[in-house]
Amino acid sequence: MISRIWLVVLLVLNFSAIGQTKKKVCFSIDDLPVVSYGEKSPEFHFDLTEKLLHNLSSKKVQAIGFVNEGKLFDKDEELISFQKECLQKWIEAGMDLGNHTLNHKDYNTTAFEEYAEEILIGEQVTKQLLSKKSKELKYFRHPFLHTGYTKELSDSLDSFLSKHGYIVSPVTIDNSDYLFAKAYHLSIRKGDNVMAKKIAKDYLVYMEEKLLYFERQSFELFNRNINQILLIHASLLNAEYVDDLADIYIKHGYTFVSMDEILEDPVYKTPITKFGKYGISWIDRWALSAGKKGDFFKDDPVTPQYIQNF
């Protein structure tokens, strides 16, 4: 009798905890229209874009893609129509778009004036496409997550972005998906499907480890899980496996929401007071600003060596 009572109590507590814990994540996808690794055919770009959007939509993922508009133009600076059409597909699928600069230049090595120009030139086509759907271009993602290696550089860029109506899109769940994506693409190109499947399997294991790691870091810093922002890239790997990746988040209790909703979490007002040339998660930035040392970061999952060797 006692054991039954305790079982009921535990079930009630468990369901209460689930009800009170609303995990939210935004999937943000960089380097649109696609990460092509030299594949130039319209068919490749269309197929990758359509597969990525289909697999996102199949899991009801409300994603935002960040655009490098330099990819939309040829060497003579003529607009490549199929690249523009790929962006149009994102909007038609109900996804959002943001600015990732014209040519993905590095703020660590680019003068402020040149970097600012990259942002403004890199917004023209995306802004036009969004406006046709009565949407606005308002989110900015730093290439390499390099936000300014001094307070002065960071403040200058933040001020510029605010003046031009941009909101910075942070990243909390950072990872090396691009290394897996390169290895996967090269394996597919060689016709090595066995290796490609191994890479995809290891990728999903690694990405789950990353999710759980940053969840733990969130609790260490804020005593709760926070609204999370995942960074991945518009690669063939993610086009083919983003639905499996979404399943991992579903398994851990997440719902997929927009960047607007994610940034309602007051955690994103946490000040950053430490600066450097690193490109890291905002959780890591907040931790460094809070005085956390090496041990705090010791369990960060590592990319397998065979992936790094590709």
Protein Blocks (a to p, Z undefined) as FASTA:
>chain_A
ZZmmmmmmmmmmmmmmmmmmccddddddehifbdfehpabfklmmmmmmmmmmmmmmnop
acdddddfklmpcfkopacfklmmmmmmmmmnopacddebjnopafklgcfklmmmmmmm
mmmmmmmmmmmnopacfbdcdehhiabjbfklmmmmmmmmmmnopacdddfbgcfklmmm
mmmmmmmmnopaklmmmmmmmmmmmmmmmmmmmmmmmmmmnopacdddddddddfklmmm
mmmmmmmmmmnopacddfklmmmpmklmpccfbdcfbdcdfklmmmmmnopafklmmmgc
cddfklmmZZ
